[in-house]
Structure formats: C-alpha cells, structure tokens
Amino acid sequence: MIPKQYLPTNDLLFKKVFASSGNENVLKGLITDVLGLPIETVTITTPYAIDTFYKDHATHKLQDTEVDLKAELSDGSVVTIEVQLQQHQFFKERVLYYALETYIANYSKQTVGNKYRSLTPVFGINIIDFILFPQSEGVLQHFELYNKAANLPYQRSGAQPPIALTFFELAKRQPHQRSVINEWRRYFKTGVVSKQAPPYLQQACHLAQYQNLSKEERTMVDATQKARDIQEAFMADAEERGIERGIERGERQNQMKIIHRMRTKGMSNEEISVLTGIESSEIKRLMKTALID
C-alpha cells in the first residue's frame, strides 16, 4: 500500500515545517536562499501549534489570514510568507496592500522620539503555483522601489529597501542558475529533494512526511486537504460555467443555483459560506424559499 502523502504547500504542513519552534534553521534556509540575504537569526512571530490551527480551521479563520507566516530578522526586518496555489483577481494588489500594512504596523508602537524610526523593512515572499509574470522566464521575481532613469534604489537610512516583494513562481519550468532554488521548487511541487540538497531541506522533507505527523495533525491535514480539493473543484466549475460572475452580481436566482449545485456535491452550509461569501443564514433562507433543502 502506497503511504499517504501531501505536498508541503498544504496549509498545515507548511506551517508545521516553517513556523514550528525548533525549525528556525529550515525557515532561515528558505529566506536566505530566496532573498539572497545574509541572515544571522530569525524569530517566528506567528508560531505553529496544532491546537491553535484546529481552532482557526474550525472558525474559518484560516481563510481570513493575510499571510501564512511572519518572522523577524536580527536587524528588525520583517519577512512575510504566503502560499497561493490559485490565481485570482487583484492578487498583485492584495500582496502590495499586505506588505504596506505590515510596514506601517510598527509606526504607532513608537511612544517616544521620532515615530518614523520604528518603521522597519518588509520582505514579502509569495510562493505561487501559477505564472504571474509571463514576460519573464525566471522562477524568482524580485521587486523594489527604484529611480527608473538612474536605476537608483530607494533605500532607508540603512542598506535595505523599505519594501521588497518576491514571487516564487513554481509553475515555471526554467531551471534557476542556483541549484538550491531548483531544489526548493522540487520540494514544493513534489515533496522530495535530491540527496545533494542542503541539510535544512532534507529536514523539511522529513517534517512534511505524513507518517511523521501526530494523530491530531493527520486528522487536520486530511481535513484541510479535503477543503482545498473541494475549493479547487468548485473554482474550476465556476470558471467553466461563469458562476463567479453570478456571485459578484448577487443575483438571487444564480445564488440558488450555486447553492443547490454545491449541496449536491455534499458540501455543508459552512463550506458553501466560506467559498461563496454568502452568509449561512442567507443560505438557509434561500434554501427554504426555493425548497432545495
């Protein structure tokens, strides 16, 4: 029997591998390799814990989370990491908004002196499984503020930019000039790496293996994967039938058709609410009105 295995991009597995206390070397390796920055230490500011993850999943808080992980570097810089497997409208705008929101978050915490001193650099890493920049072949896309004419970087008092965005496009097949980036891409796409991969990448593979999870984690990873599979199936169906446009218009008839179709797929009112944005109470009302329950 083939052992069950999920990809490291699974919500729970990603947080367990990169946001668990004691796994800082794995996170440090990812940040160092992707950003190309010399890092002394990294502190996880959104640590993983199975009980917290369970509560967030039960209350649908995971869908509302801005990013999957936040960490602070030894110089005070903040690194955010988000995994996004499906492209959606305004994704670029959302990424920039979250980076700016993180950048200004420390401003109000400064109680004495110049408040602008409290603003620290923000590096946003976005691991995506679709092609967002087809005009460039590279799997890594780095963006900073520059003087376009003089190619002069806009930097703070130190050497770092105030905000930098990096996109790791897993869907691109072109090999990167650095072999370790190719190893990271292979890890996220398949869950395995070569024997030549660095020790921290080997550790990441070990941590993500299904047989190495606790009983509670296996239950949750199964649940999160099921929810993702349902969402992907729904999105594919929505794209084919133009359902998304019906949801955005808020047309009552289209809403009832959507709810009915999702109910026939075995989805609960709570799952339908998460995927469509329609309140559970409204779903119940529409079902009662249309006699589709």
Backbone as CSV, one residue per row, in Angstrom:
resi,resn,N_x,N_y,N_z,CA_x,CA_y,CA_z,C_x,C_y,C_z
1,MET,0.842,-1.209,0.000,0.000,0.000,0.000,0.874,1.254,0.000
2,ILE,0.577,2.157,-0.920,1.359,3.385,-1.023,1.006,4.303,0.150
3,PRO,2.002,4.766,0.921,1.716,5.635,2.071,1.122,6.962,1.635
4,LYS,0.184,7.462,2.426,-0.452,8.741,2.123,0.570,9.868,2.252
5,GLN,0.496,10.812,1.326,1.437,11.923,1.360,0.811,13.155,0.726
6,TYR,0.990,14.305,1.360,0.513,15.562,0.828,1.703,16.469,0.538
7,LEU,1.483,17.447,-0.310,2.559,18.376,-0.654,2.790,19.372,0.483
8,PRO,3.996,19.901,0.582,4.320,20.876,1.643,3.537,22.180,1.536
9,THR,2.835,22.388,0.420,2.015,23.589,0.279,0.676,23.460,0.993
10,ASN,0.384,22.288,1.524,-0.803,22.118,2.366,-0.708,23.089,3.545
11,ASP,-1.826,23.689,3.925,-1.818,24.730,4.955,-1.126,24.275,6.237
12,LEU,-1.532,23.119,6.731,-0.970,22.647,7.990,0.501,22.281,7.834
13,LEU,0.835,21.555,6.778,2.214,21.120,6.597,3.157,22.306,6.455
14,PHE,2.742,23.325,5.717,3.606,24.490,5.542,3.893,25.156,6.869
15,LYS,2.851,25.340,7.677,3.038,25.981,8.982,3.864,25.103,9.918
16,LYS,3.635,23.801,9.880,4.382,22.902,10.750,5.871,22.924,10.397
17,VAL,6.189,22.889,9.107,7.588,22.834,8.669,8.314,24.142,8.939
18,PHE,7.673,25.264,8.626,8.384,26.542,8.640,8.069,27.426,9.844
19,ALA,6.997,27.150,10.574,6.620,28.041,11.672,6.652,27.359,13.030
20,SER,7.206,26.162,13.116,7.299,25.471,14.401,8.549,25.901,15.151
21,SER,8.413,26.044,16.454,9.568,26.339,17.291,10.561,25.177,17.189
22,GLY,11.806,25.494,16.919,12.831,24.478,16.729,13.176,24.245,15.274
23,ASN,12.343,24.780,14.370,12.593,24.629,12.935,13.114,25.921,12.305
24,GLU,13.663,26.794,13.133,14.114,28.086,12.617,15.182,27.938,11.535
25,ASN,15.983,26.886,11.610,17.023,26.702,10.596,16.423,26.408,9.226
26,VAL,15.267,25.734,9.194,14.588,25.460,7.926,14.050,26.769,7.339
27,LEU,13.408,27.566,8.179,12.881,28.852,7.729,14.017,29.780,7.307
28,LYS,15.090,29.800,8.078,16.254,30.624,7.749,16.820,30.229,6.388
29,GLY,16.868,28.918,6.121,17.379,28.449,4.840,16.520,28.918,3.686
30,LEU,15.200,28.841,3.842,14.290,29.282,2.783,14.449,30.776,2.510
31,ILE,14.445,31.578,3.578,14.551,33.030,3.419,15.894,33.411,2.795
32,THR,16.959,32.812,3.293,18.294,33.113,2.775,18.401,32.759,1.297
33,ASP,17.902,31.590,0.922,18.022,31.141,-0.466,17.164,31.976,-1.409
34,VAL,15.943,32.292,-1.007,15.024,33.017,-1.883,15.396,34.491,-2.000
35,LEU,15.733,35.118,-0.879,16.045,36.550,-0.900,17.518,36.826,-1.187
36,GLY,18.369,35.840,-0.954,19.800,36.056,-1.174,20.410,36.999,-0.162
37,LEU,19.862,36.993,1.057,20.345,37.892,2.105,21.128,37.121,3.162
38,PRO,22.179,37.706,3.699,22.875,37.070,4.829,22.049,37.264,6.096
39,ILE,21.643,36.188,6.718,20.775,36.244,7.887,21.470,35.598,9.074
40,GLU,21.515,36.327,10.180,22.107,35.774,11.401,21.093,34.938,12.169
41,THR,19.976,35.545,12.490,18.940,34.834,13.235,17.570,35.168,12.666
42,VAL,16.609,34.288,12.924,15.227,34.528,12.515,14.318,34.114,13.665
43,THR,13.361,34.972,13.978,12.410,34.703,15.063,11.009,34.612,14.473
44,ILE,10.341,33.492,14.703,8.990,33.290,14.182,8.007,34.054,15.063
45,THR,7.273,34.985,14.475,6.313,35.788,15.246,4.893,35.242,15.144
46,THR,4.664,34.286,14.267,3.367,33.603,14.175,3.622,32.094,14.278
47,PRO,4.020,31.607,15.471,4.400,30.195,15.611,3.226,29.234,15.414
48,TYR,3.570,28.043,14.932,2.574,27.000,14.700,2.314,26.206,15.981
49,ALA,1.056,25.887,16.213,0.647,24.979,17.282,-0.618,24.285,16.808
50,ILE,-0.698,22.982,16.973,-1.818,22.216,16.424,-3.141,22.647,17.020
51,ASP,-3.194,22.987,18.320,-4.467,23.387,18.930,-4.962,24.714,18.360
52,THR,-4.022,25.651,18.149,-4.393,26.938,17.548,-4.852,26.744,16.105
53,PHE,-4.133,25.906,15.374,-4.505,25.631,13.987,-5.896,25.021,13.922
54,TYR,-6.182,24.105,14.840,-7.501,23.461,14.867,-8.606,24.490,15.087
55,LYS,-8.392,25.398,16.048,-9.401,26.420,16.325,-9.594,27.348,15.129
56,ASP,-8.479,27.744,14.491,-8.576,28.623,13.327,-9.311,27.945,12.183
57,HIS,-9.056,26.660,12.006,-9.732,25.920,10.940,-11.217,25.781,11.247
58,ALA,-11.550,25.509,12.495,-12.951,25.312,12.882,-13.767,26.584,12.734
59,THR,-13.132,27.733,12.928,-13.832,29.019,12.837,-13.610,29.715,11.503
60,HIS,-13.019,28.998,10.551,-12.734,29.535,9.216,-11.785,30.720,9.238
61,LYS,-11.018,30.851,10.315,-10.099,31.975,10.426,-8.945,31.852,9.445
62,LEU,-8.621,30.625,9.029,-7.513,30.424,8.097,-7.769,31.132,6.779
63,GLN,-9.063,31.175,6.365,-9.373,31.844,5.102,-9.204,33.346,5.207
64,ASP,-9.246,33.884,6.416,-9.135,35.327,6.610,-7.712,35.776,6.913
65,THR,-6.775,34.816,7.053,-5.406,35.167,7.390,-4.738,35.884,6.225
66,GLU,-4.073,36.993,6.533,-3.443,37.774,5.480,-2.267,37.034,4.867
67,VAL,-1.392,36.491,5.704,-0.245,35.730,5.227,-0.129,34.447,6.047
68,ASP,0.651,33.488,5.553,0.778,32.213,6.247,1.799,32.256,7.376
69,LEU,2.753,33.162,7.282,3.835,33.172,8.265,4.474,34.552,8.338
70,LYS,4.832,34.962,9.554,5.592,36.182,9.766,6.797,35.873,10.631
71,ALA,7.919,36.506,10.298,9.143,36.297,11.057,9.923,37.600,11.119
72,GLU,10.757,37.720,12.145,11.584,38.914,12.306,13.051,38.520,12.248
73,LEU,13.823,39.282,11.483,15.249,39.022,11.346,16.022,39.769,12.424
74,SER,17.297,39.467,12.550,18.106,40.039,13.624,18.221,41.558,13.527
75,ASP,18.077,42.123,12.321,18.172,43.572,12.164,16.822,44.268,12.317
76,GLY,15.789,43.522,12.689,14.463,44.102,12.868,13.574,44.019,11.647
77,SER,14.122,43.613,10.510,13.317,43.466,9.301,12.256,42.391,9.488
78,VAL,11.141,42.562,8.802,10.039,41.611,8.885,9.926,40.861,7.559
79,VAL,9.753,39.548,7.655,9.548,38.719,6.472,8.173,38.084,6.567
80,THR,7.373,38.251,5.527,6.077,37.574,5.455,6.142,36.557,4.324
81,ILE,5.503,35.420,4.529,5.473,34.381,3.502,4.031,33.936,3.301
82,GLU,3.629,33.890,2.064,2.285,33.437,1.718,2.383,32.389,0.621
83,VAL,1.583,31.338,0.737,1.478,30.315,-0.301,0.128,30.484,-0.983
84,GLN,0.147,30.664,-2.300,-1.083,30.835,-3.062,-1.020,29.904,-4.271
85,LEU,-1.948,28.954,-4.324,-1.907,27.950,-5.385,-2.773,28.299,-6.577
86,GLN,-3.750,29.163,-6.375,-4.639,29.539,-7.467,-4.617,31.049,-7.664
87,GLN,-4.563,31.442,-8.910,-4.572,32.873,-9.215,-5.987,33.419,-9.114
88,HIS,-6.102,34.638,-8.619,-7.404,35.277,-8.571,-7.248,36.764,-8.858
89,GLN,-8.342,37.401,-9.123,-8.329,38.811,-9.499,-7.759,39.677,-8.378
90,PHE,-6.949,40.652,-8.758,-6.363,41.621,-7.836,-5.356,40.994,-6.867
91,PHE,-4.740,39.884,-7.254,-3.751,39.256,-6.378,-2.557,40.179,-6.166
92,LYS,-2.077,40.827,-7.217,-0.939,41.743,-7.087,-1.269,42.879,-6.121
93,GLU,-2.468,43.400,-6.245,-2.879,44.497,-5.363,-2.940,44.030,-3.913
94,ARG,-3.447,42.828,-3.696,-3.552,42.297,-2.340,-2.179,42.112,-1.708
95,VAL,-1.238,41.587,-2.476,0.118,41.369,-1.975,0.749,42.693,-1.553
96,LEU,0.604,43.710,-2.385,1.178,45.018,-2.063,0.493,45.624,-0.846
97,TYR,-0.814,45.476,-0.748,-1.563,46.013,0.393,-1.082,45.394,1.699
98,TYR,-0.916,44.083,1.722,-0.469,43.409,2.947,0.939,43.837,3.328
99,ALA,1.809,44.023,2.331,3.179,44.455,2.609,3.182,45.859,3.209
100,LEU,2.383,46.748,2.650,2.299,48.114,3.171,1.681,48.131,4.567
101,GLU,0.689,47.296,4.777,0.049,47.219,6.089,1.042,46.737,7.141
102,THR,1.868,45.761,6.776,2.892,45.262,7.697,3.935,46.332,7.965
103,TYR,4.285,47.106,6.941,5.316,48.137,7.072,4.904,49.216,8.069
104,ILE,3.644,49.636,8.012,3.207,50.732,8.876,2.734,50.246,10.249
105,ALA,2.683,48.924,10.450,2.149,48.380,11.700,2.938,48.837,12.920
106,ASN,4.252,49.010,12.764,5.090,49.385,13.903,5.084,50.879,14.190
107,TYR,4.494,51.661,13.300,4.555,53.126,13.451,3.928,53.590,14.758
108,SER,2.764,53.083,15.069,2.056,53.551,16.261,2.642,52.986,17.548
109,LYS,3.563,52.003,17.448,4.138,51.407,18.648,5.256,52.256,19.237
110,GLN,5.754,53.211,18.459,6.819,54.083,18.946,6.207,55.146,19.850
111,THR,6.568,55.136,21.115,5.933,56.055,22.073,6.743,57.321,22.298
112,VAL,8.044,57.267,22.089,8.891,58.450,22.280,9.772,58.646,21.057
113,GLY,10.189,59.891,20.863,11.078,60.178,19.747,10.333,60.187,18.423
114,ASN,11.076,60.107,17.361,10.508,60.137,16.010,9.876,58.788,15.683
115,LYS,8.583,58.790,15.415,7.880,57.539,15.148,8.344,56.860,13.877
116,TYR,8.854,57.626,12.931,9.296,57.023,11.677,10.502,56.109,11.893
117,ARG,11.194,56.305,13.027,12.331,55.458,13.336,11.896,53.995,13.530
118,SER,10.632,53.807,13.905,10.148,52.458,14.191,9.819,51.666,12.925
119,LEU,9.782,52.320,11.785,9.463,51.627,10.536,10.646,50.784,10.085
120,THR,10.416,49.504,9.911,11.481,48.578,9.534,11.174,47.951,8.175
121,PRO,12.198,47.482,7.466,11.983,46.880,6.140,11.059,45.673,6.188
122,VAL,10.318,45.495,5.114,9.422,44.349,4.980,9.755,43.614,3.688
123,PHE,9.991,42.315,3.823,10.241,41.463,2.670,9.077,40.487,2.532
124,GLY,8.340,40.606,1.452,7.203,39.723,1.224,7.563,38.621,0.240
125,ILE,7.522,37.380,0.696,7.786,36.232,-0.169,6.455,35.568,-0.499
126,ASN,6.176,35.432,-1.782,4.922,34.829,-2.227,5.237,33.595,-3.070
127,ILE,4.896,32.436,-2.535,5.134,31.177,-3.223,3.854,30.826,-3.964
128,ILE,3.888,30.894,-5.290,2.668,30.739,-6.093,2.830,29.609,-7.104
129,ASP,1.756,28.892,-7.333,1.789,27.772,-8.279,1.088,28.133,-9.577
130,PHE,1.300,29.334,-10.038,0.791,29.787,-11.331,1.762,30.839,-11.853
131,ILE,1.645,31.176,-13.106,2.555,32.146,-13.722,1.918,33.527,-13.655
132,LEU,2.533,34.407,-12.907,2.025,35.762,-12.732,2.738,36.750,-13.641
133,PHE,3.985,36.422,-14.017,4.784,37.308,-14.863,5.298,36.530,-16.070
134,PRO,4.447,36.307,-17.075,4.844,35.514,-18.242,5.930,36.173,-19.088
135,GLN,6.093,37.485,-18.939,7.097,38.186,-19.728,8.518,37.926,-19.254
136,SER,8.666,37.282,-18.101,9.983,36.963,-17.564,10.081,35.459,-17.335
137,GLU,11.199,34.856,-17.741,11.351,33.406,-17.635,11.766,32.958,-16.241
138,GLY,12.324,33.839,-15.438,12.841,33.444,-14.139,11.768,32.966,-13.186
139,VAL,12.108,31.976,-12.358,11.155,31.477,-11.366,11.071,32.418,-10.167
140,LEU,12.095,33.248,-9.967,12.090,34.236,-8.893,11.949,35.628,-9.490
141,GLN,10.985,36.367,-8.989,10.761,37.743,-9.431,10.888,38.661,-8.226
142,HIS,11.870,39.575,-8.257,12.110,40.493,-7.148,11.695,41.910,-7.558
143,PHE,10.994,42.605,-6.666,10.548,43.964,-6.935,10.892,44.878,-5.764
144,GLU,11.517,46.023,-6.089,11.829,47.050,-5.110,11.540,48.411,-5.729
145,LEU,11.642,49.470,-4.924,11.474,50.826,-5.438,12.785,51.301,-6.051
146,TYR,12.691,51.810,-7.285,13.888,52.277,-7.985,13.616,53.598,-8.691
147,ASN,14.683,54.377,-8.868,14.655,55.508,-9.787,14.780,54.924,-11.189
148,LYS,13.737,55.019,-11.964,13.691,54.346,-13.250,14.783,54.826,-14.200
149,ALA,15.053,56.113,-14.211,16.031,56.661,-15.151,17.465,56.319,-14.753
150,ALA,17.755,56.449,-13.464,19.133,56.243,-12.994,19.371,54.844,-12.428
151,ASN,18.319,54.012,-12.396,18.418,52.673,-11.808,18.954,52.759,-10.382
152,LEU,18.473,53.764,-9.653,18.922,54.033,-8.295,17.907,53.475,-7.303
153,PRO,18.300,52.583,-6.407,17.347,52.013,-5.453,16.930,53.022,-4.393
154,TYR,15.666,52.963,-4.006,15.145,53.792,-2.923,15.365,53.028,-1.631
155,GLN,16.296,53.518,-0.812,16.656,52.798,0.399,16.423,53.647,1.635
156,ARG,16.269,52.961,2.749,16.152,53.644,4.024,17.516,54.174,4.440
157,SER,17.609,54.596,5.691,18.887,55.077,6.205,19.941,53.976,6.130
158,GLY,19.492,52.716,6.269,20.409,51.594,6.125,20.513,51.178,4.674
159,ALA,20.930,49.941,4.447,21.144,49.480,3.079,19.938,48.752,2.509
160,GLN,18.915,48.501,3.318,17.784,47.714,2.859,16.672,48.610,2.301
161,PRO,15.934,48.102,1.316,14.772,48.843,0.807,13.659,48.824,1.844
162,PRO,12.764,49.801,1.835,11.669,49.783,2.809,10.725,48.607,2.588
163,ILE,10.452,48.305,1.326,9.565,47.192,0.981,10.125,46.470,-0.241
164,ALA,10.153,45.162,-0.183,10.585,44.342,-1.311,9.634,43.160,-1.445
165,LEU,9.214,42.892,-2.655,8.302,41.783,-2.922,8.993,40.749,-3.802
166,THR,8.867,39.495,-3.421,9.459,38.403,-4.186,8.387,37.362,-4.492
167,PHE,8.350,36.927,-5.736,7.402,35.914,-6.172,8.172,34.693,-6.652
168,PHE,7.875,33.557,-6.052,8.492,32.281,-6.414,7.456,31.535,-7.248
169,GLU,7.614,31.580,-8.570,6.631,31.010,-9.482,6.934,29.528,-9.732
170,LEU,6.287,28.663,-8.984,6.550,27.234,-9.067,6.135,26.637,-10.407
171,ALA,5.200,27.303,-11.090,4.682,26.755,-12.349,5.668,26.889,-13.507
172,LYS,6.682,27.699,-13.344,7.667,27.858,-14.417,8.659,26.698,-14.395
173,ARG,9.043,26.243,-15.573,9.888,25.060,-15.692,11.362,25.384,-15.911
174,GLN,11.676,26.657,-16.190,13.059,27.004,-16.456,13.914,26.802,-15.210
175,PRO,15.024,26.089,-15.323,15.903,25.898,-14.160,16.572,27.203,-13.751
176,HIS,16.726,27.387,-12.459,17.382,28.578,-11.935,18.887,28.359,-11.937
177,GLN,19.641,29.456,-12.028,21.097,29.338,-12.052,21.659,28.804,-10.743
178,ARG,20.898,28.973,-9.652,21.316,28.409,-8.369,20.573,27.094,-8.127
179,SER,21.314,26.036,-7.926,20.714,24.711,-7.794,19.791,24.607,-6.579
180,VAL,20.080,25.375,-5.521,19.265,25.281,-4.319,17.844,25.788,-4.578
181,ILE,17.676,26.744,-5.474,16.340,27.220,-5.835,15.582,26.115,-6.564
182,ASN,16.274,25.383,-7.414,15.645,24.258,-8.100,15.227,23.177,-7.102
183,GLU,16.034,23.008,-6.056,15.688,22.044,-5.013,14.440,22.492,-4.262
184,TRP,14.318,23.782,-3.956,13.137,24.302,-3.267,11.894,24.134,-4.148
185,ARG,12.041,24.398,-5.437,10.898,24.228,-6.343,10.472,22.769,-6.374
186,ARG,11.436,21.866,-6.455,11.119,20.432,-6.450,10.443,20.032,-5.140
187,TYR,10.900,20.603,-4.052,10.310,20.302,-2.744,8.839,20.697,-2.696
188,PHE,8.537,21.926,-3.103,7.157,22.399,-3.032,6.244,21.694,-4.045
189,LYS,6.789,21.263,-5.178,5.988,20.617,-6.210,5.811,19.118,-5.983
190,THR,6.802,18.474,-5.348,6.739,17.022,-5.211,6.874,16.521,-3.781
191,GLY,7.435,17.342,-2.890,7.641,16.911,-1.515,8.945,16.178,-1.294
192,VAL,9.780,16.067,-2.319,11.070,15.379,-2.194,12.177,16.266,-2.764
193,VAL,13.414,15.978,-2.378,14.583,16.679,-2.904,15.665,15.647,-3.189
194,SER,16.721,16.071,-3.849,17.815,15.161,-4.164,18.704,14.939,-2.939
195,LYS,19.555,13.966,-3.010,20.472,13.678,-1.920,21.508,14.785,-1.745
196,GLN,21.675,15.617,-2.767,22.643,16.708,-2.709,22.059,17.969,-2.077
197,ALA,20.784,17.950,-1.736,20.139,19.128,-1.148,20.731,19.428,0.225
198,PRO,20.750,20.703,0.638,21.280,21.084,1.957,20.542,20.363,3.090
199,PRO,21.186,20.207,4.242,20.563,19.508,5.386,19.222,20.088,5.804
200,TYR,19.071,21.420,5.764,17.804,22.012,6.190,16.673,21.644,5.235
201,LEU,16.981,21.424,3.962,15.958,20.990,3.018,15.605,19.522,3.237
202,GLN,16.599,18.728,3.584,16.348,17.338,3.921,15.438,17.259,5.158
203,GLN,15.692,18.153,6.120,14.870,18.194,7.322,13.440,18.600,6.984
204,ALA,13.289,19.554,6.066,11.956,19.993,5.653,11.160,18.826,5.061
205,CYS,11.824,17.978,4.284,11.163,16.797,3.714,10.719,15.844,4.816
206,HIS,11.578,15.630,5.772,11.264,14.718,6.876,10.066,15.222,7.669
207,LEU,10.024,16.514,7.956,8.953,17.083,8.766,7.596,17.001,8.075
208,ALA,7.597,17.045,6.738,6.341,17.080,5.990,5.782,15.700,5.675
209,GLN,6.493,14.646,6.015,6.027,13.297,5.717,4.853,12.919,6.617
210,TYR,3.850,12.335,6.015,2.597,12.022,6.704,2.823,11.139,7.926
211,GLN,3.710,10.163,7.793,3.948,9.225,8.894,4.631,9.884,10.083
212,ASN,5.187,11.082,9.891,5.855,11.775,10.986,4.933,12.763,11.704
213,LEU,3.675,12.805,11.306,2.712,13.699,11.946,2.061,13.002,13.132
214,SER,1.604,13.806,14.075,0.850,13.249,15.198,-0.547,12.857,14.717
215,LYS,-1.276,12.144,15.555,-2.624,11.722,15.201,-3.515,12.927,14.928
216,GLU,-3.404,13.952,15.773,-4.205,15.164,15.595,-3.838,15.874,14.295
217,GLU,-2.550,15.903,13.988,-2.106,16.570,12.769,-2.565,15.808,11.528
218,ARG,-2.574,14.500,11.582,-3.053,13.717,10.440,-4.537,13.991,10.181
219,THR,-5.300,14.088,11.259,-6.721,14.395,11.116,-6.919,15.758,10.477
220,MET,-6.151,16.739,10.943,-6.301,18.095,10.430,-5.773,18.241,9.011
221,VAL,-4.667,17.575,8.687,-4.112,17.697,7.347,-5.047,17.055,6.331
222,ASP,-5.719,15.968,6.734,-6.729,15.361,5.864,-7.888,16.324,5.628
223,ALA,-8.305,16.997,6.705,-9.444,17.921,6.611,-9.108,19.127,5.751
224,THR,-7.921,19.708,5.941,-7.542,20.885,5.159,-7.355,20.542,3.695
225,GLN,-6.837,19.330,3.427,-6.668,18.931,2.035,-8.014,18.697,1.360
226,LYS,-8.959,18.126,2.106,-10.296,17.924,1.567,-10.950,19.263,1.239
227,ALA,-10.800,20.218,2.151,-11.376,21.546,1.919,-10.756,22.197,0.692
228,ARG,-9.444,22.033,0.524,-8.775,22.609,-0.645,-9.226,21.931,-1.927
229,ASP,-9.376,20.610,-1.899,-9.827,19.877,-3.087,-11.227,20.320,-3.493
230,ILE,-12.090,20.523,-2.491,-13.454,20.978,-2.779,-13.428,22.373,-3.388
231,GLN,-12.589,23.234,-2.809,-12.500,24.598,-3.317,-11.980,24.623,-4.745
232,GLU,-10.956,23.827,-5.028,-10.395,23.790,-6.377,-11.418,23.259,-7.379
233,ALA,-12.173,22.251,-6.959,-13.202,21.715,-7.838,-14.292,22.747,-8.103
234,PHE,-14.649,23.470,-7.053,-15.665,24.497,-7.217,-15.180,25.618,-8.117
235,MET,-13.937,26.057,-7.928,-13.403,27.145,-8.740,-13.311,26.750,-10.209
236,ALA,-12.937,25.494,-10.455,-12.877,25.020,-11.838,-14.270,25.014,-12.455
237,ASP,-15.248,24.577,-11.675,-16.625,24.569,-12.153,-17.144,25.986,-12.353
238,ALA,-16.741,26.875,-11.429,-17.182,28.269,-11.524,-16.618,28.940,-12.768
239,GLU,-15.381,28.653,-13.062,-14.750,29.247,-14.251,-15.429,28.756,-15.513
240,GLU,-15.767,27.487,-15.528,-16.383,26.898,-16.715,-17.793,27.430,-16.936
241,ARG,-18.545,27.604,-15.886,-19.958,27.981,-16.001,-20.215,29.470,-15.798
242,GLY,-19.161,30.216,-15.453,-19.355,31.638,-15.219,-20.070,31.929,-13.928
243,ILE,-19.910,31.030,-12.923,-20.623,31.187,-11.666,-20.127,32.384,-10.882
244,GLU,-18.796,32.635,-10.958,-18.236,33.738,-10.186,-18.921,35.053,-10.514
245,ARG,-19.206,35.252,-11.811,-19.862,36.493,-12.202,-21.249,36.583,-11.586
246,GLY,-21.921,35.432,-11.493,-23.240,35.423,-10.871,-23.178,35.761,-9.409
247,ILE,-22.125,35.272,-8.712,-21.973,35.584,-7.290,-21.737,37.069,-7.094
248,GLU,-20.838,37.637,-7.917,-20.498,39.053,-7.773,-21.722,39.925,-8.014
249,ARG,-22.568,39.565,-8.934,-23.771,40.353,-9.213,-24.807,40.209,-8.101
250,GLY,-24.662,39.162,-7.318,-25.602,38.962,-6.224,-26.988,38.607,-6.680
251,GLU,-27.087,38.024,-7.867,-28.402,37.688,-8.386,-28.971,36.505,-7.591
252,ARG,-30.147,36.676,-7.104,-30.759,35.676,-6.239,-30.908,34.335,-6.949
253,GLN,-31.313,34.365,-8.202,-31.518,33.113,-8.923,-30.210,32.357,-9.095
254,ASN,-29.155,33.078,-9.432,-27.851,32.444,-9.603,-27.337,31.896,-8.276
255,GLN,-27.586,32.633,-7.197,-27.165,32.169,-5.881,-27.826,30.844,-5.532
256,MET,-29.125,30.728,-5.820,-29.835,29.500,-5.502,-29.301,28.334,-6.330
257,LYS,-28.977,28.592,-7.583,-28.426,27.538,-8.434,-27.058,27.078,-7.912
258,ILE,-26.260,28.054,-7.499,-24.926,27.741,-6.980,-25.031,26.901,-5.710
259,ILE,-25.887,27.358,-4.802,-26.059,26.643,-3.535,-26.547,25.223,-3.789
260,HIS,-27.505,25.094,-4.688,-28.047,23.771,-4.990,-26.963,22.858,-5.566
261,ARG,-26.161,23.378,-6.470,-25.103,22.578,-7.093,-24.065,22.154,-6.061
262,MET,-23.719,23.064,-5.152,-22.718,22.752,-4.135,-23.279,21.782,-3.091
263,ARG,-24.576,21.900,-2.806,-25.212,20.974,-1.862,-25.224,19.562,-2.429
264,THR,-25.460,19.445,-3.735,-25.484,18.125,-4.359,-24.105,17.480,-4.369
265,LYS,-23.060,18.307,-4.173,-21.697,17.779,-4.084,-21.325,17.403,-2.653
266,GLY,-22.307,17.518,-1.761,-22.076,17.096,-0.388,-21.477,18.149,0.510
267,MET,-21.506,19.414,0.104,-20.905,20.467,0.902,-21.895,20.982,1.942
268,SER,-21.384,21.326,3.119,-22.209,21.859,4.197,-22.463,23.344,3.989
269,ASN,-23.408,23.894,4.745,-23.696,25.328,4.649,-22.468,26.158,5.003
270,GLU,-21.686,25.685,5.989,-20.493,26.419,6.402,-19.452,26.463,5.282
271,GLU,-19.267,25.332,4.601,-18.301,25.290,3.490,-18.762,26.173,2.343
272,ILE,-20.071,26.145,2.058,-20.612,26.995,1.000,-20.417,28.468,1.344
273,SER,-20.618,28.806,2.613,-20.456,30.185,3.054,-19.023,30.663,2.871
274,VAL,-18.044,29.807,3.210,-16.637,30.177,3.077,-16.274,30.424,1.622
275,LEU,-16.758,29.566,0.725,-16.368,29.634,-0.681,-17.096,30.715,-1.463
276,THR,-18.332,31.039,-1.084,-19.115,32.000,-1.851,-19.220,33.369,-1.203
277,GLY,-18.997,33.437,0.112,-19.159,34.708,0.812,-20.592,34.971,1.227
278,ILE,-21.500,34.045,0.928,-22.905,34.186,1.316,-23.060,33.744,2.766
279,GLU,-23.686,34.557,3.598,-23.865,34.226,5.000,-24.670,32.940,5.153
280,SER,-24.356,32.168,6.205,-25.047,30.907,6.446,-26.552,31.119,6.614
281,SER,-26.917,32.195,7.302,-28.341,32.482,7.498,-29.044,32.749,6.170
282,GLU,-28.332,33.427,5.249,-28.905,33.709,3.934,-29.021,32.439,3.108
283,ILE,-28.045,31.540,3.263,-28.101,30.253,2.559,-29.328,29.472,3.004
284,LYS,-29.548,29.428,4.325,-30.710,28.711,4.853,-32.013,29.333,4.346
285,ARG,-32.034,30.676,4.283,-33.250,31.355,3.818,-33.524,31.054,2.357
286,LEU,-32.475,31.097,1.523,-32.632,30.813,0.094,-33.065,29.369,-0.118
287,MET,-32.496,28.458,0.670,-32.859,27.043,0.539,-34.319,26.818,0.907
288,LYS,-34.757,27.520,1.960,-36.151,27.369,2.396,-37.102,27.963,1.371
289,THR,-36.703,29.111,0.809,-37.554,29.780,-0.166,-37.697,28.953,-1.443
290,ALA,-36.577,28.374,-1.877,-36.588,27.624,-3.137,-36.914,26.149,-2.947
291,LEU,-37.081,25.740,-1.665,-37.389,24.356,-1.354,-36.345,23.406,-1.929
292,ILE,-35.052,23.813,-1.725,-33.977,22.965,-2.248,-33.262,22.229,-1.140
293,ASP,-33.718,22.357,0.083,-33.091,21.651,1.189,-33.551,20.178,1.188
